[in-house]
Amino acid sequence: MQYHQRASNGNQVMDKYMKMYYHYPKDFETYLYVSQVMQAEVMKIAFETHRRSRPFTMVTLYWQLNDVWPVASWSGIDYLNHWKALHYQVKRSFSNVILVPQYYKDTLNLYMVSDSLKSLSARAELRIMDFNGKILKKLTIPAKIGANTSKLLYSKEGKEFLAGNDTSKVMGNVRLIKGKKVLASNNFFFTAYKYLDLPKAVINRKITPTATGYKIELNSDSFAKSVFMRTDHEGFFSDNYFDLLPGETKVITCTTSETPADFEKELKIISLVNSY
């Protein structure tokens, strides 16, 4: 990794910010995982800040898409065409319609951003919950937005909104709902990840063979941050490095030629709490 790092102080800078915001990883394998999670989270803030600031900011250019040789770099796709955490986050952050929660200087702002060419009417659901899924506060906000628009839906002082809850033990979730369909979802936190009292989530899985690989259904008994799946063989996951809320089922597909027995045996699933 040191040899392939072409930025003169790239590893040192990455190490500095990892210690600032995360529990320090327990080994080299989880160091690579956390470094990707951190990059994706930082870029998520930038992407969504740019989008909610329209028309002041109307485009995002980022470095870089992919690599042409094996290297430690900022790319979202590696030399072997594997998607890193960043590229999965790009797909989420540039969805046609998103909700952007911003907690800054003790103020919670919630924006709705649409790149659609048509206006949209829905409802935004804002929830504060503990990591076991208990809802501590819930608000429903009318969400109407015109085409190609960013709109502030809600603003409140954080202390009033948190109502005395311990910031290390709670999280926020926002969902955009039309009828029974969830159009967008986003999570947010009130302190750095290293201060979160994350539980040791038990992630259950159900694997079903498909024509091109496997369908994987995941659910967890508690909140799991940045869930990462991998196998020792080639394969492409439709989503990865995602948050898993307790009581909800996440369905992912994996395109691979691996046999059912090998896939079941080799599929590894971790979340942020397993990195330290």
Secondary structure by P-SEA (a helix, b strand, c coil): ccccccccaaaaaaaaaaaacccccccaaaaaaaaaaaaaaaaaaaaaaaaaacccccccccccccccccccccccccccccccaaaaaaaaaaccbbbbbbbcccbbbbbbbbcccbbbbbbbbbbbbcccccccbbbbbbbbbcccccccccccccccccccccccccbbbbbbbccccccbbbbbbccccccccccccbbbbbbbbcccbbbbbbbbcccccbbbbbcccccccccccbbbcccbbbbbbbbccccaaaaaacbbbbcccccc
